[in-house]
Amino acid sequence: MPAVFLGVRHHSPACARLVADTVRRLRPGYVLVEGPADLNGRLDELALDHELPIAVFSHYRDAERTATTWAPLCDYSPEWVALREGRAAGAEVLFVDLPSWHPAFDLRANRYADAEARYAEATARLCERFGTGSVDALWDGLFEVAPADGLAERLDAYFDLVRGDAEADEGDRAREAYMAAWIRAVLAEAGTATVLVVTGGFHTPALRTLCARPAEAPGRPALPEPRPGAVSGSYLVPYSFRQLDAFTGYQSGMPSPAYYQRLWENGPGPAADRLRQSVVSRLRGRGLPVSTADLVAAAALTGGLAALRGHPVPARADVLDGLVGALVKDDLTQPLPWSRRAPLAPGSHPVVVETVAACSGERTGRLHPDTPAPPLVHDVAARLAAIGATGTRPVTCELTTEHGLTASRTLHRLRVLGVPGRHRTAGPAHGADPVTTERWEAGPEAGRDAALIEAGAYGATLDEAAAGVLAERARTTGPTDGGLAVLLFDTVLCGATALTDRLLTTLTAVLARHPDPGSLGAVLATALGLWRHDRVYGTARSPLLAAVLDGAVARILWLVEGAHGRSGADPARLAALAAVRDALCHAPGPLTVTPEDAAALALRIARDPHAPADLRGAAHGLHLVLTPSADPGLASAALRAAGDPGALGDWLAGLFALAREEVTADAGDGSLLAAVDSVLADLTDAEFLIALPALRQAFAWFPPRERERIARRLIERRGLRGSARALLRTTADPVHLAAARALEENVTALLDRHGLRSAR
């Protein structure tokens, strides 16, 4: 007996009703559903009394590939209805698709992503033919609000047109071949029993063709085997309408889940009325006026649009367009999201925002208490109870005590896993921060259960899971990624001791090829702070941290020596050189580069006319710091030779970034400060105006107190008396003051040239 194929659209109430009616009418012996075949032994979990929406979360990890996918289910999902109605009818219900970890699902986070969205040429033609701008509006008019008579035939015609002659991609071909093998095997054993097949409509034409061929091998197809050593699993997780909504970026099925839930429960007419009431309630809740006349106008406009579009009752787009047409009095600056299924754009009109929110809904699913959960869920519950973090009271962690350090590591591990519920409001910000107390406040727990279950993909215990996610970050952090320093400190905060060695080994390899000195400087500063000062986390004087210091210092110096060309001062690059200076001064032992070698390299850069000005200034500063006996006159002479007003500020920025103390140590005639004063005093007004923006950036390297000390010494050099603090205060932006002065002088010169200035 041939199979009965029902091609459906995921999360379609019309398709869900058709599935329910077909099962009740045919009483099939088998119901085959598009879903992960490796879950067939656990279908009883889906039969528990859950509150939908929920999802099957699947994960896979091996040495080369990591994958996570979700298969969401709500009350009106045809797959869910097939499972429930099939079991109620006494049929054997089976999932017949490839496991979610299979490479066929690569780059597809959602198993039920609409195939017709990937092969959009036919749907675009249909939209044009029916005069509608979106596939969702087309679908509603053809199926959701249309009469139920002939629905199966219309669906077949629609999906035949969508599939047409389109060549499926490799993933879809693999899935269809596997599903067809299941269908042929079940048909062979079904005898006279009816076999009902419920799959995405895009696959149905191909499955009909494939199932007409003889079976390649007897028996049901074997499950594909993961690679040796791979870790994989599937669990049910709570899901939410917001996650399900296409307007928030969801990949598949129907948008506006709250609207379609009402359509499923009450039909299109009551769903339209309830949607209109919900939007008005939300708008009034925000203090936006909606009058009775507005409601009457919205209802009239909705009815008129439905009649104009040939809908027997208002569809979703009719209601939404009617509301916006009646309630929005201004011009809209962005297309309406339901006209193209796109997330809300920033700055969207409040009516549009609240309309989308009302369509989306706020429902969150809940799993039955007997639903199996990964071991991580139970491990986290025990650990939170042990540290007293199960309620809503704040948690204070004294990092100098064993209990406080354990509590801190537990909460940091949950943080890096992305599990909501607690957020840190106080604590050390970096490795050299002397703070030894953390405070964690309770926060919203929405999505916590789902996040914990999903985090179970990384390990069975909190230690393993945190180590797993940090290791993944280490593998995926590219050579141009600026997050290496954050990753290093997160690893220390989590106390992932076993991982730390592996992570730092990875870091040293990444540092050896990293192209950006700024990012390297951030890693170096973090590692140096931990190596020098950490007395809490146990990483001080760590050999592997020393390896990071050595690799970062050598790489930064190599990169800056090869830098050429003109560019403005680069604060990140200068901060990296400052970190190199600190490492050479405070941690020379672990470094391959000696202070003498670095000083010689700095002198080469300082004398290189092709090096950027900020690097030449920084190199002079580094040479001064590393060679206390060096003649400051060298830097003074280089400063006077810098000459170009456009580069002077950049040169000084480099010098100040590396040698602040050396610049402010002395104000005598032969000092650096005196040389800076002399060079700036010799600038013409026009040259000073050119140099001023970069000069301001350069002097920003000095904190306010040091700037005041410089001002005091400059006053003393001139034999004047006055307040240094007052000298630093101006009535307006110095750039504007200098520009105004230059403008006045230009006007005066022009008047003099033409003899127009008053003789007074």
PEGI-V759432 format. One record per residue. N is the residue number from 0. RES is the residue in one small letter. SS is DSSP state (@ for helix, = for strand, . for the rest). PSI is psi as a letter, one per 20 degrees, with the letter a starting at -180 (* if undefined). NEAR is the number of other ideal C-beta (glycine too) atoms within 8 Angstrom. Layout:
N/RES/SS/PSI/NEAR  N/RES/SS/PSI/NEAR
This chain:
0/m/./p/8  1/p/./q/4  2/a/./q/10  3/v/=/o/11  4/f/=/p/9  5/l/=/o/16  6/g/=/p/13  7/v/=/r/16  8/r/./p/13  9/h/./p/13  10/h/./l/14  11/s/./o/16  12/p/@/h/10  13/a/@/g/11  14/c/@/h/13  15/a/@/g/16  16/r/@/h/10  17/l/@/g/15  18/v/@/g/15  19/a/@/g/10  20/d/@/h/8  21/t/@/g/12  22/v/@/g/17  23/r/@/h/9  24/r/@/g/6  25/l/@/h/9  26/r/./l/9  27/p/./q/14  28/g/./h/8  29/y/=/p/14  30/v/=/o/16  31/l/=/p/15  32/v/=/q/14  33/e/=/o/12  34/g/=/r/12  35/p/=/o/14  36/a/@/h/15  37/d/@/i/7  38/l/@/j/11  39/n/@/h/8  40/g/@/i/4  41/r/@/k/9  42/l/@/h/11  43/d/@/h/6  44/e/@/h/9  45/l/@/h/10  46/a/./i/8  47/l/./r/10  48/d/./m/3  49/h/./q/12  50/e/=/o/5  51/l/./q/10  52/p/./q/16  53/i/=/r/14  54/a/=/q/11  55/v/=/o/16  56/f/=/p/15  57/s/=/q/15  58/h/=/q/14  59/y/=/p/14  60/r/=/p/12  61/d/./a/11  62/a/./h/4  63/e/./h/3  64/r/./p/8  65/t/=/p/7  66/a/=/q/11  67/t/=/p/11  68/t/=/q/13  69/w/=/q/13  70/a/=/n/13  71/p/=/q/16  72/l/=/p/13  73/c/./r/14  74/d/./h/10  75/y/./k/14  76/s/./p/13  77/p/@/h/16  78/e/@/g/14  79/w/@/g/13  80/v/@/h/12  81/a/@/g/15  82/l/@/g/14  83/r/@/g/9  84/e/@/h/13  85/g/@/g/15  86/r/@/h/10  87/a/@/h/7  88/a/./i/11  89/g/./j/5  90/a/./q/13  91/e/=/o/7  92/v/=/p/11  93/l/=/q/12  94/f/=/q/12  95/v/=/j/13  96/d/=/r/12  97/l/./q/12  98/p/./q/12  99/s/./i/14  100/w/./i/12  101/h/./q/9  102/p/@/i/6  103/a/@/h/10  104/f/@/j/12  105/d/./p/8  106/l/./j/2  107/r/./n/10  108/a/./i/7  109/n/=/o/12  110/r/./h/13  111/y/./k/14  112/a/./p/11  113/d/./p/13  114/a/@/h/10  115/e/@/h/13  116/a/@/h/11  117/r/@/h/8  118/y/./m/12  119/a/./i/9  120/e/@/g/8  121/a/@/g/13  122/t/@/h/12  123/a/@/g/8  124/r/@/g/8  125/l/@/g/12  126/c/@/g/12  127/e/@/g/7  128/r/@/h/6  129/f/@/j/9  130/g/./k/5  131/t/./q/10  132/g/./i/6  133/s/./q/12  134/v/@/h/11  135/d/@/g/13  136/a/@/h/13  137/l/@/g/13  138/w/@/g/12  139/d/@/g/13  140/g/@/h/15  141/l/@/h/9  142/f/@/g/14  143/e/@/h/14  144/v/./j/10  145/a/./q/11  146/p/./q/5  147/a/./i/7  148/d/./p/4  149/g/./j/6  150/l/@/g/11  151/a/@/g/9  152/e/@/g/7  153/r/@/h/11  154/l/@/g/15  155/d/@/g/10  156/a/@/g/8  157/y/@/g/12  158/f/@/h/14  159/d/@/g/9  160/l/@/g/9  161/v/@/g/14  162/r/@/g/12  163/g/./c/8  164/d/./j/3  165/a/./p/9  166/e/./o/4  167/a/./q/8  168/d/./r/7  169/e/@/h/6  170/g/@/g/11  171/d/@/h/12  172/r/@/g/9  173/a/@/g/11  174/r/@/g/12  175/e/@/h/13  176/a/@/g/9  177/y/@/g/13  178/m/@/g/15  179/a/@/h/13  180/a/@/g/12  181/w/@/g/14  182/i/@/g/15  183/r/@/h/12  184/a/@/g/13  185/v/@/h/13  186/l/@/h/12  187/a/@/h/8  188/e/@/i/6  189/a/@/h/12  190/g/./c/5  191/t/./i/4  192/a/./q/9  193/t/./p/11  194/v/=/o/15  195/l/=/p/17  196/v/=/p/12  197/v/=/o/13  198/t/=/r/15  199/g/=/p/13  200/g/@/h/13  201/f/@/h/13  202/h/@/i/15  203/t/@/g/15  204/p/@/g/10  205/a/@/h/11  206/l/@/h/15  207/r/@/g/9  208/t/@/g/8  209/l/@/h/10  210/c/@/i/11  211/a/./i/5  212/r/./q/8  213/p/./q/4  214/a/./p/9  215/e/./h/4  216/a/./q/6  217/p/./q/5  218/g/./r/5  219/r/./q/6  220/p/./q/10  221/a/./q/4  222/l/./p/7  223/p/./q/7  224/e/./p/4  225/p/./r/9  226/r/./q/7  227/p/./p/4  228/g/./i/6  229/a/./q/10  230/v/=/p/9  231/s/=/r/11  232/g/=/r/9  233/s/=/p/13  234/y/=/q/11  235/l/=/q/13  236/v/=/q/14  237/p/=/q/12  238/y/./r/16  239/s/=/q/13  240/f/@/h/15  241/r/@/g/9  242/q/@/h/10  243/l/@/i/13  244/d/./p/13  245/a/@/h/12  246/f/@/i/15  247/t/@/j/9  248/g/./j/6  249/y/./q/11  250/q/./i/10  251/s/./r/12  252/g/./b/13  253/m/./q/12  254/p/./a/11  255/s/./m/14  256/p/@/h/17  257/a/@/h/14  258/y/@/g/13  259/y/@/h/16  260/q/@/g/14  261/r/@/h/12  262/l/@/g/13  263/w/@/g/11  264/e/@/h/6  265/n/@/i/9  266/g/./r/6  267/p/@/h/11  268/g/@/g/9  269/p/@/h/9  270/a/@/g/13  271/a/@/g/15  272/d/@/g/8  273/r/@/h/10  274/l/@/g/15  275/r/@/g/15  276/q/@/h/8  277/s/@/g/10  278/v/@/g/13  279/v/@/g/10  280/s/@/g/8  281/r/@/g/11  282/l/@/g/13  283/r/@/h/10  284/g/@/h/6  285/r/./j/8  286/g/./j/4  287/l/./p/9  288/p/./p/4  289/v/./o/9  290/s/./r/6  291/t/@/h/5  292/a/@/h/6  293/d/@/g/10  294/l/@/g/12  295/v/@/g/8  296/a/@/g/9  297/a/@/g/14  298/a/@/g/10  299/a/@/g/9  300/l/@/h/12  301/t/@/g/16  302/g/@/h/10  303/g/@/g/9  304/l/@/g/12  305/a/@/g/13  306/a/@/g/8  307/l/@/h/6  308/r/./j/11  309/g/./k/5  310/h/./p/12  311/p/./h/6  312/v/./q/9  313/p/./p/14  314/a/./r/16  315/r/@/g/16  316/a/@/h/12  317/d/@/g/14  318/v/@/g/13  319/l/@/g/13  320/d/@/h/12  321/g/@/g/18  322/l/@/g/14  323/v/@/g/14  324/g/@/h/9  325/a/@/h/11  326/l/@/h/11  327/v/./o/10  328/k/./i/3  329/d/./r/5  330/d/./p/3  331/l/./p/10  332/t/./i/4  333/q/./q/7  334/p/./q/7  335/l/./p/10  336/p/@/h/14  337/w/@/i/15  338/s/@/i/7  339/r/./j/8  340/r/./m/10  341/a/./q/7  342/p/./q/7  343/l/./p/9  344/a/./q/8  345/p/./p/4  346/g/./j/5  347/s/./q/10  348/h/./q/9  349/p/@/h/9  350/v/@/g/13  351/v/@/g/14  352/v/@/g/10  353/e/@/h/13  354/t/@/g/12  355/v/@/g/13  356/a/@/g/8  357/a/@/h/13  358/c/@/h/16  359/s/@/g/14  360/g/./r/11  361/e/./j/8  362/r/./p/10  363/t/=/p/10  364/g/./r/12  365/r/=/p/6  366/l/./q/12  367/h/./q/7  368/p/./h/4  369/d/./j/4  370/t/./p/10  371/p/./q/6  372/a/./q/9  373/p/./q/9  374/p/@/h/8  375/l/@/h/15  376/v/@/g/12  377/h/@/h/8  378/d/@/g/11  379/v/@/g/12  380/a/@/g/8  381/a/@/h/8  382/r/@/g/10  383/l/@/h/10  384/a/@/h/8  385/a/@/h/7  386/i/./j/12  387/g/./k/7  388/a/./k/11  389/t/./i/5  390/g/./b/5  391/t/./j/3  392/r/./q/5  393/p/./q/7  394/v/=/p/12  395/t/=/p/9  396/c/=/o/14  397/e/=/o/9  398/l/./i/12  399/t/./i/7  400/t/./q/7  401/e/@/g/5  402/h/@/g/8  403/g/@/h/14  404/l/@/h/14  405/t/@/g/10  406/a/@/g/13  407/s/@/g/13  408/r/@/h/11  409/t/@/g/13  410/l/@/h/16  411/h/@/h/14  412/r/@/g/13  413/l/@/h/12  414/r/@/g/11  415/v/@/h/11  416/l/./i/12  417/g/./k/7  418/v/./o/11  419/p/./r/10  420/g/./h/9  421/r/=/q/12  422/h/=/q/7  423/r/=/p/11  424/t/=/i/6  425/a/=/q/7  426/g/./r/10  427/p/./p/11  428/a/./i/5  429/h/./r/9  430/g/./h/15  431/a/./j/9  432/d/./p/8  433/p/./j/6  434/v/./p/8  435/t/./j/8  436/t/=/p/11  437/e/=/q/13  438/r/=/p/12  439/w/=/p/14  440/e/=/q/8  441/a/=/q/9  442/g/./a/8  443/p/./p/5  444/e/./j/7  445/a/./p/7  446/g/./j/10  447/r/@/g/10  448/d/@/g/10  449/a/@/g/11  450/a/@/h/12  451/l/@/g/13  452/i/@/g/15  453/e/@/h/11  454/a/@/h/13  455/g/@/i/17  456/a/@/h/11  457/y/@/i/13  458/g/./r/12  459/a/./h/9  460/t/./r/9  461/l/@/h/13  462/d/@/g/9  463/e/@/g/10  464/a/@/g/16  465/a/@/g/16  466/a/@/h/14  467/g/@/g/12  468/v/@/h/12  469/l/@/h/16  470/a/@/h/11  471/e/@/g/10  472/r/@/h/10  473/a/@/h/12  474/r/@/h/7  475/t/@/i/6  476/t/./o/10  477/g/./r/5  478/p/./i/7  479/t/./j/8  480/d/./p/8  481/g/./j/9  482/g/./j/8  483/l/@/g/14  484/a/@/g/12  485/v/@/g/7  486/l/@/g/13  487/l/@/g/16  488/f/@/h/12  489/d/@/g/11  490/t/@/g/12  491/v/@/g/13  492/l/@/h/10  493/c/@/i/13  494/g/./k/9  495/a/./m/12  496/t/@/g/7  497/a/@/h/7  498/l/@/h/11  499/t/@/g/12  500/d/@/g/9  501/r/@/g/10  502/l/@/g/15  503/l/@/h/14  504/t/@/g/9  505/t/@/g/10  506/l/@/g/14  507/t/@/h/12  508/a/@/h/8  509/v/@/h/11  510/l/@/h/13  511/a/./i/8  512/r/./j/7  513/h/./p/12  514/p/./i/6  515/d/./o/8  516/p/@/h/13  517/g/@/g/12  518/s/@/g/14  519/l/@/h/15  520/g/@/h/18  521/a/@/g/14  522/v/@/g/15  523/l/@/g/17  524/a/@/g/13  525/t/@/g/13  526/a/@/h/14  527/l/@/g/16  528/g/@/g/13  529/l/@/g/18  530/w/@/h/16  531/r/@/g/10  532/h/@/i/9  533/d/./o/13  534/r/./j/4  535/v/./g/9  536/y/./i/9  537/g/./k/6  538/t/./i/11  539/a/./p/10  540/r/./k/6  541/s/./p/10  542/p/@/h/6  543/l/@/h/11  544/l/@/h/13  545/a/@/h/13  546/a/@/h/11  547/v/@/g/16  548/l/@/g/16  549/d/@/g/12  550/g/@/g/12  551/a/@/g/16  552/v/@/g/14  553/a/@/g/11  554/r/@/g/13  555/i/@/g/16  556/l/@/h/12  557/w/@/g/8  558/l/@/g/11  559/v/@/h/14  560/e/@/h/9  561/g/./j/6  562/a/./p/9  563/h/./r/7  564/g/./r/6  565/r/./p/5  566/s/./r/6  567/g/./r/6  568/a/./p/13  569/d/./o/10  570/p/@/h/8  571/a/@/g/11  572/r/@/g/13  573/l/@/h/15  574/a/@/h/13  575/a/@/g/16  576/l/@/h/18  577/a/@/h/11  578/a/@/h/14  579/v/@/g/15  580/r/@/g/12  581/d/@/h/11  582/a/@/g/15  583/l/@/h/14  584/c/@/h/9  585/h/@/i/8  586/a/./l/13  587/p/./h/10  588/g/./g/5  589/p/./i/9  590/l/./p/13  591/t/./h/4  592/v/./p/10  593/t/./q/7  594/p/@/h/9  595/e/@/g/7  596/d/@/g/8  597/a/@/h/14  598/a/@/g/12  599/a/@/g/8  600/l/@/g/10  601/a/@/h/13  602/l/@/h/10  603/r/@/g/10  604/i/@/g/13  605/a/@/h/12  606/r/./j/6  607/d/./o/9  608/p/./i/4  609/h/./i/5  610/a/./q/12  611/p/./q/12  612/a/@/g/15  613/d/@/h/16  614/l/@/h/14  615/r/@/g/16  616/g/@/g/17  617/a/@/h/14  618/a/@/g/16  619/h/@/g/17  620/g/@/g/16  621/l/@/h/16  622/h/@/g/15  623/l/@/g/14  624/v/@/g/12  625/l/@/i/13  626/t/./n/8  627/p/./h/5  628/s/./i/3  629/a/./q/8  630/d/./o/4  631/p/@/i/11  632/g/@/h/7  633/l/@/g/10  634/a/@/h/15  635/s/@/g/12  636/a/@/g/8  637/a/@/h/12  638/l/@/g/14  639/r/@/h/10  640/a/@/i/6  641/a/@/g/13  642/g/./f/6  643/d/./o/7  644/p/@/h/9  645/g/@/h/7  646/a/@/i/12  647/l/@/g/15  648/g/@/h/15  649/d/@/g/15  650/w/@/g/15  651/l/@/h/15  652/a/@/g/17  653/g/@/g/20  654/l/@/g/17  655/f/@/h/15  656/a/@/h/14  657/l/@/h/17  658/a/./l/14  659/r/@/g/11  660/e/@/h/6  661/e/@/h/11  662/v/@/g/11  663/t/@/i/11  664/a/./h/6  665/d/./q/6  666/a/./j/9  667/g/./r/6  668/d/./h/4  669/g/./j/7  670/s/./r/11  671/l/@/g/14  672/l/@/h/13  673/a/@/h/13  674/a/@/g/12  675/v/@/g/11  676/d/@/g/10  677/s/@/g/9  678/v/@/g/12  679/l/@/h/10  680/a/@/h/6  681/d/./i/5  682/l/./q/10  683/t/./r/5  684/d/@/g/10  685/a/@/g/7  686/e/@/h/9  687/f/@/h/12  688/l/@/h/10  689/i/@/g/8  690/a/@/i/14  691/l/@/g/12  692/p/@/g/8  693/a/@/h/16  694/l/@/g/12  695/r/@/g/11  696/q/@/h/10  697/a/@/g/14  698/f/@/i/10  699/a/./i/6  700/w/./i/8  701/f/./p/11  702/p/./r/5  703/p/@/g/7  704/r/@/h/6  705/e/@/h/10  706/r/@/h/11  707/e/@/h/11  708/r/@/h/10  709/i/@/g/11  710/a/@/g/12  711/r/@/g/9  712/r/@/h/11  713/l/@/h/11  714/i/@/g/12  715/e/@/h/9  716/r/@/h/9  717/r/./j/6  718/g/./k/4  719/l/./r/6  720/r/./q/3  721/g/./r/7  722/s/./p/5  723/a/@/h/11  724/r/@/h/8  725/a/@/h/7  726/l/@/h/9  727/l/./i/10  728/r/./p/5  729/t/./q/7  730/t/./i/3  731/a/./r/6  732/d/./p/6  733/p/@/h/9  734/v/@/g/9  735/h/@/h/8  736/l/@/g/11  737/a/@/h/12  738/a/@/h/9  739/a/@/g/8  740/r/@/g/9  741/a/@/h/11  742/l/@/g/8  743/e/@/g/8  744/e/@/h/9  745/n/@/g/8  746/v/@/g/8  747/t/@/g/9  748/a/@/h/8  749/l/@/g/8  750/l/@/g/9  751/d/@/g/9  752/r/@/h/6  753/h/./j/6  754/g/./k/5  755/l/./i/5  756/r/./q/7  757/s/./q/3  758/a/./i/3  759/r/./*/2
